[in-house]
Amino acid sequence: MDVFRFIHSKDIRKYLQEINYQFNSLEAAWLVYQCRDATLKEKHKAWNELIETMPDCRIEERRKGLAQESLHGFLKKYMEIENRLELEFYEDHHTDTYDSHKPFVYKFEYLYKDGSKYDWGTVFSRFDAIYESIMEPDEDVVSIHCTKMQVDRLNSWQIADLTPSFDLLYLNRNFENQEEEDIYWDVFDSMWFEFPTPFQKGDIVWDPSRPKGFCGGPFVITGVCLDGIKSERVKESIRTRGDTSEMRVEGYFLNEDGSLYKEVTYNYMDLEFFENALTGTQRTLLALSSFLNGEIDLALFARAYHQIITAGYAADSVPRDYTKEGLSLAGLTKDD
């Protein structure tokens, strides 16, 4: 089984390949689960191969998820639930309640590479109706989010994320069985892992799936996973009880005006080196990176930061509601 295929970050994937990292069964199972661009069919194939070729183990109880005596047994249960959810999603009718006669409706939302979304602003009476009413998705569509529900019926929602070619990526619904809900929602998300990464303090990185917004876009990293945590007791607590929300990364992020704020976010396994050019107020990240790496002193960083920020303010304050000729006559721009 090619576990590396399920790692989002090309830089982490390359690094783990270079050091010949050996995944244990839990790590491999979780990496398959969290992969956003692997279809359900591909995930099930990988998990079945894991069951056949990798050792079984116990899943210990953690802060969120209940203990499972067998990883192999848990994966079989998980796939059984997912297979049933798939059948239910494509069913036209629900037959287990008195109001099963109520029709289903479908809403679709496109998710784009730049993080934006587009809701078609209508509902469809059939899943297949999207083929007839909407053109084939553009190349920059990453996935399609579909919500299926029955009219006038509470908690009837079913959710599917699909590829642009309508292969299933993810399924979810309101569970009536608590044990199934715990298995499907909590066990994988209760796990925590300490994978090696190539990132060092001062590197400029980003999560390509979050190109903008809060904690989005490029930032200067100050710590990955347990970096920066001084207390050994806290580290051990995270190792034994932490969940995916504590697969942390800490760094300095950018406001729109180029000013910096420090924040902790997750998941560090999605990070890649930021290889695009830093322009405009983004250059404050370059100055901060050079300072943290010891390449410039504090005085030069402070002066560079001030210069870049004020230059950005000046550029943004140029009037936008006048012609080029008017700006030139006002001395705000020069003639070509």
C-alpha positions as a LaTeX table, in Angstrom:
\begin{tabular}{lrrr}
\hline
Residue & $x$ (\AA) & $y$ (\AA) & $z$ (\AA) \\
\hline
Met1 & 0.00 & 0.00 & 0.00 \\
Asp2 & 1.36 & 3.40 & $-1.00$ \\
Val3 & 0.70 & 5.40 & 2.18 \\
Phe4 & 2.59 & 8.42 & 0.82 \\
Arg5 & $-0.13$ & 8.96 & $-1.79$ \\
Phe6 & $-2.54$ & 10.01 & 0.99 \\
Ile7 & $-0.32$ & 12.84 & 2.34 \\
His8 & $-1.59$ & 16.22 & 1.13 \\
Ser9 & 1.68 & 18.12 & 1.49 \\
Lys10 & 4.12 & 17.45 & $-1.33$ \\
Asp11 & 6.99 & 18.70 & 0.86 \\
Ile12 & 6.17 & 16.45 & 3.83 \\
Arg13 & 5.61 & 13.53 & 1.44 \\
Lys14 & 9.00 & 14.09 & $-0.17$ \\
Tyr15 & 10.75 & 14.44 & 3.21 \\
Leu16 & 9.24 & 11.26 & 4.65 \\
Gln17 & 10.21 & 9.38 & 1.50 \\
Glu18 & 13.78 & 10.68 & 1.75 \\
Ile19 & 14.17 & 9.51 & 5.36 \\
Asn20 & 12.45 & 6.21 & 4.53 \\
Tyr21 & 9.82 & 6.74 & 7.21 \\
Gln22 & 8.03 & 3.54 & 8.22 \\
Phe23 & 4.34 & 4.04 & 9.02 \\
Asn24 & 2.65 & 1.97 & 11.69 \\
Ser25 & $-0.88$ & 0.65 & 11.15 \\
Leu26 & $-2.64$ & 3.50 & 13.00 \\
Glu27 & $-0.70$ & 6.18 & 11.13 \\
Ala28 & $-1.48$ & 4.56 & 7.78 \\
Ala29 & $-5.19$ & 4.18 & 8.57 \\
Trp30 & $-5.50$ & 7.82 & 9.69 \\
Leu31 & $-3.65$ & 9.21 & 6.67 \\
Val32 & $-6.07$ & 7.38 & 4.38 \\
Tyr33 & $-9.03$ & 8.75 & 6.36 \\
Gln34 & $-7.96$ & 12.40 & 6.27 \\
Cys35 & $-7.07$ & 12.53 & 2.57 \\
Arg36 & $-9.44$ & 15.02 & 0.97 \\
Asp37 & $-8.90$ & 14.05 & $-2.66$ \\
Ala38 & $-9.10$ & 10.25 & $-2.28$ \\
Thr39 & $-12.47$ & 8.79 & $-3.25$ \\
Leu40 & $-14.37$ & 6.41 & $-0.97$ \\
Lys41 & $-13.57$ & 3.59 & $-3.37$ \\
Glu42 & $-9.85$ & 4.32 & $-3.15$ \\
Lys43 & $-9.93$ & 4.61 & 0.65 \\
His44 & $-11.75$ & 1.31 & 1.08 \\
Lys45 & $-9.28$ & $-0.42$ & $-1.21$ \\
Ala46 & $-6.39$ & 0.96 & 0.86 \\
Trp47 & $-7.98$ & $-0.03$ & 4.21 \\
Asn48 & $-8.70$ & $-3.55$ & 2.98 \\
Glu49 & $-5.09$ & $-3.84$ & 1.86 \\
Leu50 & $-3.99$ & $-2.56$ & 5.29 \\
Ile51 & $-6.11$ & $-5.24$ & 6.99 \\
Glu52 & $-4.46$ & $-7.92$ & 4.86 \\
Thr53 & $-0.85$ & $-6.74$ & 5.07 \\
Met54 & $-0.28$ & $-4.68$ & 8.23 \\
Pro55 & $-0.42$ & $-5.73$ & 11.92 \\
Asp56 & $-3.59$ & $-5.30$ & 13.93 \\
Cys57 & $-3.50$ & $-3.19$ & 17.10 \\
Arg58 & $-5.72$ & $-1.73$ & 19.78 \\
Ile59 & $-7.00$ & 1.85 & 19.53 \\
Glu60 & $-6.62$ & 3.36 & 22.99 \\
Glu61 & $-9.30$ & 5.55 & 24.54 \\
Arg62 & $-8.51$ & 9.23 & 24.26 \\
Arg63 & $-10.19$ & 12.50 & 25.14 \\
Lys64 & $-12.84$ & 12.18 & 22.42 \\
Gly65 & $-12.89$ & 8.67 & 20.99 \\
Leu66 & $-13.81$ & 5.42 & 22.71 \\
Ala67 & $-11.28$ & 2.59 & 22.76 \\
Gln68 & $-11.45$ & $-0.03$ & 20.02 \\
Glu69 & $-10.04$ & $-3.50$ & 20.69 \\
Ser70 & $-9.01$ & $-3.99$ & 17.06 \\
Leu71 & $-8.00$ & $-1.49$ & 14.39 \\
His72 & $-8.90$ & $-4.05$ & 11.73 \\
Gly73 & $-12.32$ & $-4.60$ & 13.29 \\
Phe74 & $-12.91$ & $-0.86$ & 13.57 \\
Leu75 & $-12.03$ & $-0.30$ & 9.90 \\
Lys76 & $-14.48$ & $-3.01$ & 8.85 \\
Lys77 & $-17.25$ & $-1.37$ & 10.91 \\
Tyr78 & $-16.37$ & 2.05 & 9.50 \\
Met79 & $-16.52$ & 0.79 & 5.91 \\
Glu80 & $-19.83$ & $-0.98$ & 6.59 \\
Ile81 & $-21.34$ & 2.27 & 7.86 \\
Glu82 & $-19.95$ & 4.19 & 4.90 \\
Asn83 & $-21.31$ & 1.65 & 2.42 \\
Arg84 & $-24.77$ & 1.98 & 3.98 \\
Leu85 & $-24.57$ & 5.77 & 3.91 \\
Glu86 & $-23.75$ & 5.59 & 0.22 \\
Leu87 & $-26.79$ & 3.40 & $-0.49$ \\
Glu88 & $-29.02$ & 5.75 & 1.53 \\
Phe89 & $-27.69$ & 8.82 & $-0.23$ \\
Tyr90 & $-28.57$ & 7.48 & $-3.65$ \\
Glu91 & $-31.97$ & 6.15 & $-2.54$ \\
Asp92 & $-35.01$ & 8.09 & $-3.68$ \\
His93 & $-37.05$ & 7.29 & $-0.58$ \\
His94 & $-36.61$ & 6.70 & 3.12 \\
Thr95 & $-38.72$ & 3.76 & 4.32 \\
Asp96 & $-38.12$ & 3.68 & 8.06 \\
Thr97 & $-40.47$ & 6.51 & 9.15 \\
Tyr98 & $-44.13$ & 7.36 & 8.69 \\
Asp99 & $-43.35$ & 10.42 & 6.57 \\
Ser100 & $-41.23$ & 8.58 & 4.04 \\
His101 & $-43.53$ & 9.82 & 1.29 \\
Lys102 & $-42.12$ & 13.33 & 1.56 \\
Pro103 & $-39.93$ & 14.16 & $-1.44$ \\
Phe104 & $-36.19$ & 14.76 & $-1.32$ \\
Val105 & $-34.52$ & 17.94 & $-2.52$ \\
Tyr106 & $-30.84$ & 18.55 & $-3.31$ \\
Lys107 & $-28.62$ & 21.62 & $-2.96$ \\
Phe108 & $-25.22$ & 21.91 & $-4.61$ \\
Glu109 & $-22.23$ & 24.10 & $-3.83$ \\
Tyr110 & $-18.99$ & 24.31 & $-5.83$ \\
Leu111 & $-15.68$ & 24.71 & $-3.94$ \\
Tyr112 & $-12.81$ & 26.35 & $-5.86$ \\
Lys113 & $-9.02$ & 26.17 & $-5.59$ \\
Asp114 & $-8.82$ & 29.73 & $-4.26$ \\
Gly115 & $-11.06$ & 28.82 & $-1.32$ \\
Ser116 & $-14.17$ & 30.50 & $-2.70$ \\
Lys117 & $-17.58$ & 28.82 & $-2.96$ \\
Tyr118 & $-20.58$ & 29.16 & $-5.24$ \\
Asp119 & $-24.09$ & 28.12 & $-4.26$ \\
Trp120 & $-26.47$ & 27.76 & $-7.18$ \\
Gly121 & $-29.21$ & 29.38 & $-5.13$ \\
Thr122 & $-31.83$ & 26.75 & $-5.90$ \\
Val123 & $-32.88$ & 23.22 & $-5.00$ \\
Phe124 & $-33.24$ & 20.26 & $-7.32$ \\
Ser125 & $-35.83$ & 17.50 & $-7.20$ \\
Arg126 & $-33.37$ & 14.82 & $-8.29$ \\
Phe127 & $-29.63$ & 14.30 & $-7.87$ \\
Asp128 & $-29.29$ & 13.75 & $-11.61$ \\
Ala129 & $-30.97$ & 17.08 & $-12.34$ \\
Ile130 & $-27.65$ & 18.86 & $-11.86$ \\
Tyr131 & $-26.36$ & 17.25 & $-15.05$ \\
Glu132 & $-29.28$ & 18.70 & $-17.02$ \\
Ser133 & $-29.31$ & 22.18 & $-15.49$ \\
Ile134 & $-25.66$ & 23.04 & $-14.80$ \\
Met135 & $-22.70$ & 22.97 & $-17.11$ \\
Glu136 & $-19.74$ & 20.68 & $-16.43$ \\
Pro137 & $-17.61$ & 22.10 & $-13.56$ \\
Asp138 & $-14.72$ & 24.40 & $-14.48$ \\
Glu139 & $-11.15$ & 23.19 & $-14.11$ \\
Asp140 & $-10.63$ & 25.17 & $-10.90$ \\
Val141 & $-13.47$ & 23.38 & $-9.07$ \\
Val142 & $-11.95$ & 21.21 & $-6.33$ \\
Ser143 & $-15.09$ & 19.48 & $-5.09$ \\
Ile144 & $-18.87$ & 19.61 & $-5.05$ \\
His145 & $-20.77$ & 19.76 & $-1.76$ \\
Cys146 & $-24.26$ & 18.26 & $-1.96$ \\
Thr147 & $-26.90$ & 18.41 & 0.78 \\
Lys148 & $-29.88$ & 16.08 & 0.44 \\
Met149 & $-32.94$ & 16.49 & 2.66 \\
Gln150 & $-36.65$ & 15.78 & 2.81 \\
Val151 & $-39.01$ & 18.74 & 2.73 \\
Asp152 & $-40.86$ & 19.52 & 5.97 \\
Arg153 & $-38.88$ & 16.89 & 7.88 \\
Leu154 & $-36.38$ & 17.77 & 10.60 \\
Asn155 & $-32.93$ & 16.13 & 10.79 \\
Ser156 & $-33.34$ & 14.41 & 7.43 \\
Trp157 & $-30.14$ & 15.86 & 5.99 \\
Gln158 & $-27.53$ & 13.77 & 4.24 \\
Ile159 & $-24.27$ & 15.28 & 3.00 \\
Ala160 & $-21.93$ & 14.17 & 0.26 \\
Asp161 & $-18.72$ & 15.72 & $-1.01$ \\
Leu162 & $-17.92$ & 14.69 & $-4.56$ \\
Thr163 & $-15.16$ & 15.14 & $-7.10$ \\
Pro164 & $-15.88$ & 17.35 & $-10.14$ \\
Ser165 & $-16.67$ & 14.07 & $-11.95$ \\
Phe166 & $-19.17$ & 13.17 & $-9.17$ \\
Asp167 & $-17.23$ & 10.37 & $-7.47$ \\
Leu168 & $-17.87$ & 10.21 & $-3.72$ \\
Leu169 & $-15.25$ & 11.69 & $-1.42$ \\
Tyr170 & $-17.10$ & 11.94 & 1.90 \\
Leu171 & $-20.50$ & 11.12 & 3.39 \\
Asn172 & $-22.28$ & 12.27 & 6.51 \\
Arg173 & $-25.75$ & 12.27 & 8.00 \\
Asn174 & $-27.66$ & 12.54 & 11.26 \\
Phe175 & $-27.18$ & 9.22 & 13.09 \\
Glu176 & $-29.90$ & 7.60 & 15.18 \\
Asn177 & $-27.52$ & 4.96 & 16.58 \\
Gln178 & $-25.07$ & 6.40 & 19.14 \\
Glu179 & $-22.49$ & 3.64 & 18.69 \\
Glu180 & $-22.36$ & 4.21 & 14.94 \\
Glu181 & $-22.13$ & 7.97 & 15.48 \\
Asp182 & $-19.17$ & 7.48 & 17.84 \\
Ile183 & $-17.40$ & 5.21 & 15.36 \\
Tyr184 & $-18.00$ & 7.45 & 12.36 \\
Trp185 & $-17.37$ & 10.87 & 13.90 \\
Asp186 & $-15.07$ & 10.46 & 16.87 \\
Val187 & $-12.52$ & 7.63 & 16.58 \\
Phe188 & $-10.39$ & 8.96 & 13.72 \\
Asp189 & $-10.65$ & 12.58 & 14.90 \\
Ser190 & $-9.57$ & 11.56 & 18.40 \\
Met191 & $-6.17$ & 10.42 & 17.11 \\
Trp192 & $-2.96$ & 12.45 & 17.31 \\
Phe193 & 0.38 & 11.87 & 15.54 \\
Glu194 & 3.89 & 13.28 & 15.67 \\
Phe195 & 5.17 & 12.92 & 12.11 \\
Pro196 & 8.60 & 14.32 & 11.17 \\
Thr197 & 8.47 & 17.40 & 8.91 \\
Pro198 & 11.09 & 19.41 & 6.99 \\
Phe199 & 9.95 & 22.74 & 8.48 \\
Gln200 & 12.15 & 24.91 & 10.70 \\
Lys201 & 11.49 & 28.07 & 12.68 \\
Gly202 & 11.53 & 31.02 & 10.28 \\
Asp203 & 10.38 & 29.10 & 7.19 \\
Ile204 & 7.65 & 30.72 & 5.10 \\
Val205 & 4.89 & 28.15 & 4.58 \\
Trp206 & 1.19 & 27.86 & 3.82 \\
Asp207 & $-1.72$ & 25.45 & 3.57 \\
Pro208 & $-2.68$ & 25.52 & $-0.13$ \\
Ser209 & $-6.27$ & 24.62 & 0.76 \\
Arg210 & $-6.49$ & 27.87 & 2.79 \\
Pro211 & $-5.14$ & 30.53 & 0.42 \\
Lys212 & $-6.79$ & 33.43 & 2.24 \\
Gly213 & $-8.82$ & 34.41 & 5.29 \\
Phe214 & $-8.01$ & 33.97 & 8.96 \\
Cys215 & $-4.80$ & 31.91 & 9.28 \\
Gly216 & $-4.82$ & 31.60 & 5.50 \\
Gly217 & $-2.15$ & 32.35 & 2.93 \\
Pro218 & 1.60 & 32.45 & 3.60 \\
Phe219 & 2.97 & 32.79 & 7.15 \\
Val220 & 6.23 & 32.48 & 9.06 \\
Ile221 & 6.37 & 29.32 & 11.11 \\
Thr222 & 7.65 & 29.38 & 14.70 \\
Gly223 & 6.78 & 25.84 & 15.76 \\
Val224 & 5.32 & 22.54 & 14.53 \\
Cys225 & 3.55 & 19.96 & 16.65 \\
Leu226 & 5.19 & 20.06 & 20.10 \\
Asp227 & 7.77 & 22.74 & 19.24 \\
Gly228 & 7.65 & 25.63 & 21.67 \\
Ile229 & 5.93 & 23.68 & 24.45 \\
Lys230 & 8.35 & 23.72 & 27.39 \\
Ser231 & 6.42 & 21.59 & 29.88 \\
Glu232 & 7.14 & 17.88 & 29.52 \\
Arg233 & 3.90 & 17.14 & 31.36 \\
Val234 & 1.90 & 19.07 & 28.72 \\
Lys235 & 3.75 & 17.28 & 25.92 \\
Glu236 & 3.00 & 13.87 & 27.42 \\
Ser237 & $-0.64$ & 14.83 & 27.93 \\
Ile238 & $-0.96$ & 15.73 & 24.25 \\
Arg239 & 0.79 & 12.52 & 23.19 \\
Thr240 & $-1.56$ & 10.34 & 25.21 \\
Arg241 & $-4.83$ & 12.33 & 25.09 \\
Gly242 & $-4.57$ & 14.86 & 22.27 \\
Asp243 & $-6.68$ & 14.77 & 19.10 \\
Thr244 & $-6.30$ & 16.05 & 15.55 \\
Ser245 & $-7.10$ & 19.62 & 16.62 \\
Glu246 & $-3.81$ & 19.57 & 18.55 \\
Met247 & $-1.67$ & 18.63 & 15.56 \\
Arg248 & $-0.71$ & 22.25 & 15.85 \\
Val249 & 1.35 & 24.76 & 13.96 \\
Glu250 & 2.29 & 28.16 & 15.38 \\
Gly251 & 3.40 & 31.19 & 13.44 \\
Tyr252 & 2.99 & 34.81 & 12.40 \\
Phe253 & 0.17 & 35.41 & 9.93 \\
Leu254 & $-0.70$ & 38.43 & 7.79 \\
Asn255 & $-3.54$ & 40.90 & 8.06 \\
Glu256 & $-4.63$ & 42.49 & 4.77 \\
Asp257 & $-2.59$ & 45.62 & 5.50 \\
Gly258 & 0.61 & 43.59 & 6.01 \\
Ser259 & 0.60 & 43.78 & 9.81 \\
Leu260 & 1.32 & 40.55 & 11.65 \\
Tyr261 & $-0.54$ & 38.51 & 14.23 \\
Lys262 & 0.57 & 35.36 & 16.03 \\
Glu263 & $-1.77$ & 32.38 & 16.08 \\
Val264 & $-1.88$ & 28.61 & 16.57 \\
Thr265 & $-3.80$ & 26.53 & 14.05 \\
Tyr266 & $-3.84$ & 23.00 & 12.62 \\
Asn267 & $-3.20$ & 20.63 & 10.74 \\
Tyr268 & 0.58 & 20.75 & 10.29 \\
Met269 & 0.44 & 17.79 & 7.89 \\
Asp270 & $-1.17$ & 20.08 & 5.27 \\
Leu271 & 1.71 & 22.58 & 5.18 \\
Glu272 & 3.98 & 23.26 & 2.21 \\
Phe273 & 6.79 & 25.71 & 1.60 \\
Phe274 & 5.44 & 28.92 & 0.05 \\
Glu275 & 7.18 & 29.10 & $-3.31$ \\
Asn276 & 5.37 & 32.08 & $-4.85$ \\
Ala277 & 6.88 & 35.57 & $-4.89$ \\
Leu278 & 6.09 & 37.76 & $-1.87$ \\
Thr279 & 4.87 & 41.12 & $-3.12$ \\
Gly280 & 3.57 & 44.34 & $-1.58$ \\
Thr281 & 2.88 & 44.13 & 2.13 \\
Gln282 & 3.58 & 40.37 & 2.06 \\
Arg283 & 7.26 & 41.34 & 2.18 \\
Thr284 & 6.94 & 41.82 & 5.96 \\
Leu285 & 7.05 & 38.00 & 6.11 \\
Leu286 & 10.40 & 38.00 & 4.34 \\
Ala287 & 11.80 & 40.50 & 6.84 \\
Leu288 & 10.48 & 38.48 & 9.79 \\
Ser289 & 11.84 & 35.23 & 8.35 \\
Ser290 & 15.29 & 36.77 & 7.92 \\
Phe291 & 15.20 & 38.07 & 11.49 \\
Leu292 & 14.14 & 34.74 & 13.02 \\
Asn293 & 16.85 & 32.97 & 11.02 \\
Gly294 & 19.47 & 35.36 & 12.39 \\
Glu295 & 20.23 & 36.87 & 8.98 \\
Ile296 & 19.32 & 40.45 & 9.99 \\
Asp297 & 19.22 & 42.15 & 13.39 \\
Leu298 & 16.20 & 43.51 & 15.22 \\
Ala299 & 16.87 & 47.11 & 14.18 \\
Leu300 & 16.87 & 46.29 & 10.46 \\
Phe301 & 13.75 & 44.16 & 10.84 \\
Ala302 & 11.93 & 47.03 & 12.61 \\
Arg303 & 12.95 & 49.54 & 9.94 \\
Ala304 & 12.03 & 47.18 & 7.10 \\
Tyr305 & 8.65 & 46.39 & 8.68 \\
His306 & 7.91 & 50.10 & 9.14 \\
Gln307 & 8.93 & 50.93 & 5.58 \\
Ile308 & 6.87 & 48.13 & 4.00 \\
Ile309 & 3.76 & 48.90 & 6.06 \\
Thr310 & 3.86 & 52.66 & 5.44 \\
Ala311 & 4.49 & 52.12 & 1.73 \\
Gly312 & 1.39 & 49.91 & 1.68 \\
Tyr313 & $-0.67$ & 52.55 & 3.47 \\
Ala314 & 0.50 & 55.18 & 0.98 \\
Ala315 & $-0.37$ & 53.01 & $-2.00$ \\
Asp316 & $-3.83$ & 52.21 & $-0.59$ \\
Ser317 & $-4.58$ & 55.89 & 0.13 \\
Val318 & $-4.20$ & 57.01 & $-3.51$ \\
Pro319 & $-7.66$ & 58.23 & $-4.69$ \\
Arg320 & $-9.39$ & 55.67 & $-6.89$ \\
Asp321 & $-12.20$ & 57.88 & $-8.19$ \\
Tyr322 & $-10.12$ & 60.21 & $-10.38$ \\
Thr323 & $-8.65$ & 59.83 & $-13.84$ \\
Lys324 & $-4.94$ & 59.29 & $-14.42$ \\
Glu325 & $-4.75$ & 62.86 & $-15.76$ \\
Gly326 & $-6.33$ & 64.24 & $-12.60$ \\
Leu327 & $-3.91$ & 62.30 & $-10.37$ \\
Ser328 & $-1.00$ & 63.59 & $-12.43$ \\
Leu329 & $-2.22$ & 67.21 & $-12.18$ \\
Ala330 & $-2.51$ & 66.74 & $-8.41$ \\
Gly331 & 1.09 & 65.56 & $-8.25$ \\
Leu332 & 0.09 & 62.09 & $-7.04$ \\
Thr333 & 1.48 & 60.30 & $-10.10$ \\
Lys334 & 3.99 & 61.08 & $-12.78$ \\
Asp335 & 3.27 & 61.29 & $-16.48$ \\
Asp336 & 4.44 & 58.28 & $-18.49$ \\
\hline
\end{tabular}
